[in-house]
């Protein structure tokens, strides 16, 4: 499996540079690529876990669900 950075460099970097060069008339541009390799252990499996995650992240959703008597399935 090819690392994400290599995939970006081989498949998209030059196209992005060309686009930016043409769009903004830049004579010299380069893109530096870095990959954040941190992984999250917050894998959500069940619908209930997803709802709880979203309700905790966006408390207004919980209020909307209550106020409008929504059934989220």
N, CA and C atoms as an extended XYZ file, in Angstrom:
219
Properties=species:S:1:pos:R:3:atomname:S:1:resname:S:1:resid:I:1 pbc="F F F"
N         0.839       -1.187        0.000 N   UNK     1
C         0.000        0.000        0.000 CA  UNK     1
C         0.881        1.246        0.000 C   UNK     1
N         0.547        2.170       -0.826 N   UNK     2
C         1.337        3.375       -0.995 CA  UNK     2
C         0.944        4.422        0.063 C   UNK     2
N         1.911        5.063        0.712 N   UNK     3
C         1.583        6.102        1.683 CA  UNK     3
C         0.812        7.249        1.028 C   UNK     3
N        -0.019        7.910        1.811 N   UNK     4
C        -0.864        8.985        1.296 CA  UNK     4
C        -0.051       10.127        0.697 C   UNK     4
N         1.090       10.428        1.304 N   UNK     5
C         1.916       11.526        0.797 CA  UNK     5
C         2.403       11.215       -0.614 C   UNK     5
N         2.873        9.995       -0.836 N   UNK     6
C         3.343        9.602       -2.165 CA  UNK     6
C         2.205        9.655       -3.183 C   UNK     6
N         1.031        9.229       -2.778 N   UNK     7
C        -0.128        9.265       -3.668 CA  UNK     7
C        -0.437       10.695       -4.072 C   UNK     7
N        -0.434       11.604       -3.114 N   UNK     8
C        -0.694       13.012       -3.416 CA  UNK     8
C         0.362       13.560       -4.369 C   UNK     8
N         1.614       13.311       -4.057 N   UNK     9
C         2.708       13.858       -4.872 CA  UNK     9
C         2.635       13.323       -6.300 C   UNK     9
N         2.398       12.039       -6.463 N   UNK    10
C         2.379       11.444       -7.796 CA  UNK    10
C         1.132       11.801       -8.598 C   UNK    10
N        -0.004       11.926       -7.927 N   UNK    11
C        -1.253       12.072       -8.664 CA  UNK    11
C        -1.846       13.481       -8.682 C   UNK    11
N        -1.570       14.285       -7.679 N   UNK    12
C        -2.300       15.540       -7.568 CA  UNK    12
C        -1.451       16.797       -7.440 C   UNK    12
N        -0.252       16.691       -6.948 N   UNK    13
C         0.559       17.872       -6.660 CA  UNK    13
C         0.781       18.734       -7.897 C   UNK    13
N         1.228       18.159       -8.981 N   UNK    14
C         1.524       18.946      -10.173 CA  UNK    14
C         0.261       19.573      -10.751 C   UNK    14
N        -0.838       18.844      -10.721 N   UNK    15
C        -2.109       19.398      -11.213 CA  UNK    15
C        -2.550       20.584      -10.365 C   UNK    15
N        -2.376       20.484       -9.056 N   UNK    16
C        -2.733       21.587       -8.170 CA  UNK    16
C        -1.834       22.794       -8.400 C   UNK    16
N        -0.551       22.572       -8.559 N   UNK    17
C         0.385       23.666       -8.837 CA  UNK    17
C         0.020       24.344      -10.154 C   UNK    17
N        -0.272       23.561      -11.182 N   UNK    18
C        -0.662       24.135      -12.470 CA  UNK    18
C        -1.932       24.965      -12.348 C   UNK    18
N        -2.903       24.443      -11.615 N   UNK    19
C        -4.153       25.175      -11.428 CA  UNK    19
C        -3.899       26.513      -10.722 C   UNK    19
N        -3.148       26.479       -9.625 N   UNK    20
C        -2.866       27.703       -8.879 CA  UNK    20
C        -2.062       28.694       -9.716 C   UNK    20
N        -1.129       28.173      -10.481 N   UNK    21
C        -0.319       29.029      -11.356 CA  UNK    21
C        -1.203       29.740      -12.379 C   UNK    21
N        -2.092       29.003      -13.019 N   UNK    22
C        -2.963       29.597      -14.035 CA  UNK    22
C        -4.046       30.491      -13.427 C   UNK    22
N        -4.587       30.088      -12.322 N   UNK    23
C        -5.703       30.820      -11.709 CA  UNK    23
C        -5.250       32.143      -11.112 C   UNK    23
N        -4.100       32.149      -10.461 N   UNK    24
C        -3.643       33.337       -9.751 CA  UNK    24
C        -2.397       33.976      -10.358 C   UNK    24
N        -1.996       33.468      -11.527 N   UNK    25
C        -0.847       34.016      -12.251 CA  UNK    25
C         0.408       34.079      -11.375 C   UNK    25
N         0.668       32.974      -10.707 N   UNK    26
C         1.850       32.879       -9.855 CA  UNK    26
C         3.008       32.327      -10.667 C   UNK    26
N         4.132       33.001      -10.597 N   UNK    27
C         5.272       32.551      -11.398 CA  UNK    27
C         6.019       31.406      -10.732 C   UNK    27
N         6.110       31.418       -9.426 N   UNK    28
C         6.822       30.362       -8.724 CA  UNK    28
C         6.007       29.950       -7.512 C   UNK    28
N         5.654       28.689       -7.487 N   UNK    29
C         4.878       28.176       -6.364 CA  UNK    29
C         5.310       26.742       -6.101 C   UNK    29
N         5.329       26.378       -4.839 N   UNK    30
C         5.625       25.001       -4.476 CA  UNK    30
C         4.709       24.632       -3.324 C   UNK    30
N         4.426       23.376       -3.207 N   UNK    31
C         3.552       22.873       -2.158 CA  UNK    31
C         4.353       21.918       -1.294 C   UNK    31
N         4.348       22.174       -0.001 N   UNK    32
C         5.009       21.289        0.944 CA  UNK    32
C         3.954       20.362        1.529 C   UNK    32
N         4.224       19.086        1.510 N   UNK    33
C         3.260       18.093        1.954 CA  UNK    33
C         3.686       17.475        3.269 C   UNK    33
N         2.762       17.466        4.228 N   UNK    34
C         2.987       16.773        5.491 CA  UNK    34
C         1.764       15.936        5.798 C   UNK    34
N         1.976       14.834        6.463 N   UNK    35
C         0.895       13.929        6.829 CA  UNK    35
C         0.816       13.849        8.347 C   UNK    35
N        -0.382       14.068        8.862 N   UNK    36
C        -0.616       13.909       10.291 CA  UNK    36
C        -0.970       12.447       10.519 C   UNK    36
N        -0.105       11.729       11.191 N   UNK    37
C        -0.286       10.284       11.329 CA  UNK    37
C        -0.979        9.887       12.630 C   UNK    37
N        -1.582       10.836       13.316 N   UNK    38
C        -2.296       10.479       14.538 CA  UNK    38
C        -3.564        9.720       14.182 C   UNK    38
N        -3.858        8.747       14.975 N   UNK    39
C        -5.054        7.952       14.743 CA  UNK    39
C        -6.015        8.159       15.887 C   UNK    39
N        -7.264        8.101       15.566 N   UNK    40
C        -8.295        8.280       16.574 CA  UNK    40
C        -8.847        6.924       16.976 C   UNK    40
N        -9.064        6.764       18.263 N   UNK    41
C        -9.648        5.513       18.734 CA  UNK    41
C       -11.146        5.653       18.940 C   UNK    41
N       -11.709        6.770       18.497 N   UNK    42
C       -13.135        7.025       18.651 CA  UNK    42
C       -13.912        6.469       17.457 C   UNK    42
N       -13.804        5.189       17.246 N   UNK    43
C       -14.531        4.556       16.159 CA  UNK    43
C       -15.957        4.323       16.626 C   UNK    43
N       -16.895        4.830       15.858 N   UNK    44
C       -18.295        4.719       16.216 CA  UNK    44
C       -18.916        3.559       15.458 C   UNK    44
N       -19.467        2.629       16.197 N   UNK    45
C       -19.996        1.431       15.560 CA  UNK    45
C       -21.519        1.419       15.466 C   UNK    45
N       -22.183        1.696       16.552 N   UNK    46
C       -23.635        1.579       16.543 CA  UNK    46
C       -24.277        2.935       16.275 C   UNK    46
N       -25.538        2.907       15.886 N   UNK    47
C       -26.261        4.158       15.676 CA  UNK    47
C       -26.318        4.970       16.958 C   UNK    47
N       -26.544        4.296       18.066 N   UNK    48
C       -26.626        4.991       19.351 CA  UNK    48
C       -25.317        5.694       19.686 C   UNK    48
N       -24.182        5.052       19.415 N   UNK    49
C       -22.885        5.681       19.655 CA  UNK    49
C       -22.709        6.906       18.758 C   UNK    49
N       -23.155        6.804       17.530 N   UNK    50
C       -23.057        7.946       16.610 CA  UNK    50
C       -23.910        9.101       17.100 C   UNK    50
N       -25.150        8.819       17.503 N   UNK    51
C       -26.037        9.867       18.001 CA  UNK    51
C       -25.456       10.532       19.242 C   UNK    51
N       -24.986        9.731       20.172 N   UNK    52
C       -24.409       10.291       21.399 CA  UNK    52
C       -23.198       11.168       21.086 C   UNK    52
N       -22.390       10.723       20.160 N   UNK    53
C       -21.229       11.512       19.758 CA  UNK    53
C       -21.672       12.858       19.184 C   UNK    53
N       -22.628       12.831       18.267 N   UNK    54
C       -23.099       14.070       17.646 CA  UNK    54
C       -23.802       14.968       18.655 C   UNK    54
N       -24.606       14.388       19.548 N   UNK    55
C       -25.296       15.182       20.552 CA  UNK    55
C       -24.312       15.836       21.512 C   UNK    55
N       -23.232       15.150       21.829 N   UNK    56
C       -22.206       15.738       22.694 CA  UNK    56
C       -21.398       16.808       21.976 C   UNK    56
N       -21.144       16.577       20.715 N   UNK    57
C       -20.362       17.535       19.942 CA  UNK    57
C       -21.184       18.770       19.586 C   UNK    57
N       -22.472       18.558       19.280 N   UNK    58
C       -23.366       19.643       18.896 CA  UNK    58
C       -24.613       19.602       19.786 C   UNK    58
N       -24.540       20.196       20.961 N   UNK    59
C       -25.668       20.141       21.898 CA  UNK    59
C       -26.969       20.679       21.318 C   UNK    59
N       -26.878       21.579       20.360 N   UNK    60
C       -28.093       22.132       19.759 CA  UNK    60
C       -28.916       21.043       19.057 C   UNK    60
N       -28.276       19.985       18.600 N   UNK    61
C       -29.006       18.882       17.964 CA  UNK    61
C       -29.953       18.202       18.947 C   UNK    61
N       -29.493       18.062       20.160 N   UNK    62
C       -30.323       17.440       21.191 CA  UNK    62
C       -31.549       18.297       21.472 C   UNK    62
N       -31.333       19.604       21.530 N   UNK    63
C       -32.444       20.528       21.744 CA  UNK    63
C       -33.421       20.506       20.573 C   UNK    63
N       -32.899       20.476       19.366 N   UNK    64
C       -33.758       20.420       18.180 CA  UNK    64
C       -34.579       19.132       18.173 C   UNK    64
N       -33.938       18.033       18.513 N   UNK    65
C       -34.636       16.748       18.562 CA  UNK    65
C       -35.788       16.816       19.556 C   UNK    65
N       -35.522       17.407       20.709 N   UNK    66
C       -36.541       17.522       21.757 CA  UNK    66
C       -37.641       18.503       21.344 C   UNK    66
N       -37.266       19.691       20.883 N   UNK    67
C       -38.233       20.738       20.553 CA  UNK    67
C       -39.139       20.375       19.383 C   UNK    67
N       -38.596       19.697       18.395 N   UNK    68
C       -39.379       19.356       17.216 CA  UNK    68
C       -39.881       17.916       17.223 C   UNK    68
N       -39.666       17.257       18.352 N   UNK    69
C       -40.131       15.882       18.507 CA  UNK    69
C       -39.673       14.993       17.331 C   UNK    69
N       -38.391       15.057       17.069 N   UNK    70
C       -37.818       14.323       15.946 CA  UNK    70
C       -37.469       12.892       16.345 C   UNK    70
N       -37.672       12.007       15.414 N   UNK    71
C       -37.273       10.614       15.603 CA  UNK    71
C       -36.102       10.369       14.676 C   UNK    71
N       -34.925       10.281       15.228 N   UNK    72
C       -33.720       10.093       14.422 CA  UNK    72
C       -33.401        8.608       14.376 C   UNK    72
N       -33.511        8.049       13.182 N   UNK    73
C       -33.231        6.618       13.033 CA  UNK    73
C       -32.238        6.387       11.937 C   UNK    73
